[in-house]
């Protein structure tokens, strides 16, 4: 028998070779699944904690600092990551105003852009037109958007080996209406 023929029909060691080829693919799938599952879990925990604290805040008996402390405490206890990067609170008069500047009621040229001759609803009664979002927890019956940004370390070091960093970021938000815990004033229409 020729030596080349023996190599072709010899099956010893094939299993080890197949295992060596399949192992990296299998480990990548398993580690990726673990990371995605961990991220989904943390996202749900952070969203739940934010919603719980927002409901407590909507009653109107907490200050902004107390709300921040509650959010950090809930996230830290539930997930043991506790690295809250930012907490934003923005208040609006009604749901249609969320994420928008104050409403222009009498618009002059240029249309759709506020200028000194336009009338507007001063939703937060600060005597000026606000194009930026209103920060804070608002007053009775206001709509408040809470947003928290949290970073957490990777469960497994795979991303670090690839040079992608070793931290992930989750941003969670919720929008609630404050309880009618006090009288609510209507926005004042201001004209020049």
N, C-alpha and C positions, 0 to 999 in steps of 0.2 A: 504494500500500500504506500502511496506517495505521501510525504509529510504535509503538503498543502491540503490534501483531501482530509486528513485527520483533523486539521484545524477547523475546517468547514463543518464537519459533522459532530465535533466535540461540543456538548451543551453545558458543560460544567462552568459555573461562574456567570451564566446569563442572568440569573435572578438578581445577583448583586449589581450588575450593570443596569438592569431595568429599574431597580430600586433607586440607584444613584441618579438616574434621569428623571424619575417621577418625584423624588423627595423635595426638591426646591419648589416645584409647582404646588405640591400638597401643603407645604409649610406656608407658602405665600397665601394660599386660600384660607388656611386656618387662622393665621395671624391677622389677615385682613378682616375676616369675619369677627374675630375677637375685638379688634379696634372699632369696627362699625357698631357692634353690639354695645360696647362700652360708651361710645359717643351717643347712641340713641338713649341709653339709660340715663346718662348725665343730662342730656337735653330735656328728658321728661322730668327729672328731679328738679332741675333749675326752673323749668316752666311752671311746675306745680308750686314750688316755693314762692315764685314771683306772684302767681295768681292768688295764693293764700294771703300774702302780705298786702297785696293791692286791695283785697276784700276788707281786710282789717283797716286799712287806711281810708277806705271809702266812707267809713262811718263818721270821720271827721274829728276824732279825738287824739290824733297823733301828729307830731311835727315832722318836718322833712328829715331831720336828723334821726329821729326815732324810727322812721320808715327805713332809712338806709341801714341802721343797726339791725333791724329785724330781717331785712333781706340778707345781709352778710351772715347773720347768725343761722338762718334757715339753710342757706346754701352750704355753709361750713359744716353744720351738723349732719345734714343729709348725705353729702357727697364726700366729705373729708378732703375736699380740694381747696375750698375757701379763698381762691384767688380772684376776687371780684375786681375787675379793671375799672368799670364805670357803671354808674346808675344814673339814668336820665328820667326825669319826670316832666311831662309837658301837659299843660291844661288848655282846654278849648271850651267855648261856650256850648257847642252842640256837635254831634257826630259829623255833620257835613263840613265842619271847619278843621277837622283833624288833619294836621300836616299842611295846612294852608295859611296864608297871611290873613289879616283881618279883612272883612268883607267891604268892598267898595259899593256904596249905595247910589251915588250919583257920579257917573264916570264922564269925564271930559277928555278931549284929545291930549295925549295919545290914549286910545281906548284899551282897557285891560291892564294898564299900568298906573299905579298911584302917582298923582302929582299934586301940587299944593292947592289946586282948585277943586279937588274931588272931596265928596263927603264919604264918610266911612263909619262902620260900627266899631266903636272903641270897646272891644269885648272885655278887656281887663281894666278899663277906666284909668289909663295912665296918661291921658291927654295927648297921645301921639300915635301915629299909624305904625303898626308893628308888622314888618315883613318876615321877621324871624319867628320861630315858634315860641310860644309862651312857656317859660320854664316854671316849675313849681307844681304843687298838688291842687291848685285851684280852690274854689269855694263850693258851697252847696250846689248840687245838681250839675256841676261842671263835668266834662269828659276829661279823663286823665289817661295819658299813655305812659306806661312804665316800660323802660327798656334796660336790661342789664347785660353787660358783657363780662364773660368769665373765661379765663384761660385755665387749662389743666394740662398736666404732663401726660405724655403718651403712655399707654398701658405697656407697650412693648417697644424696644429701642430701634425698630426697623427704620423708621423715618430718619432718625439720627445718623444711622449708618449711610443713608443715601444723601446726607447733607441737607435735608429738608427742615431741620430744626426738630426740637423735641417737645414742642407745646402746640396744643390745639386751642381754638377759640370757638366759643358758643355764644350766640346772641339770642336772647329770649325777650319777648315783649308781650304785653297785654294791654287792652284798652277797657276801662270801666267807667261807669258814671258814678259820681259821688252821690251819697244819700242826701235827701233834702233836709239836712240837719240844721239849716238856718234859712232865713229869707234870702232869696236870690234876686239880685237886681238885674234888670234887662240891660243889654249893652246900650250905651249912649251913642246917638248919631251925632257925629262931629263934622261941622262944615267950616271952611275958612271964613 
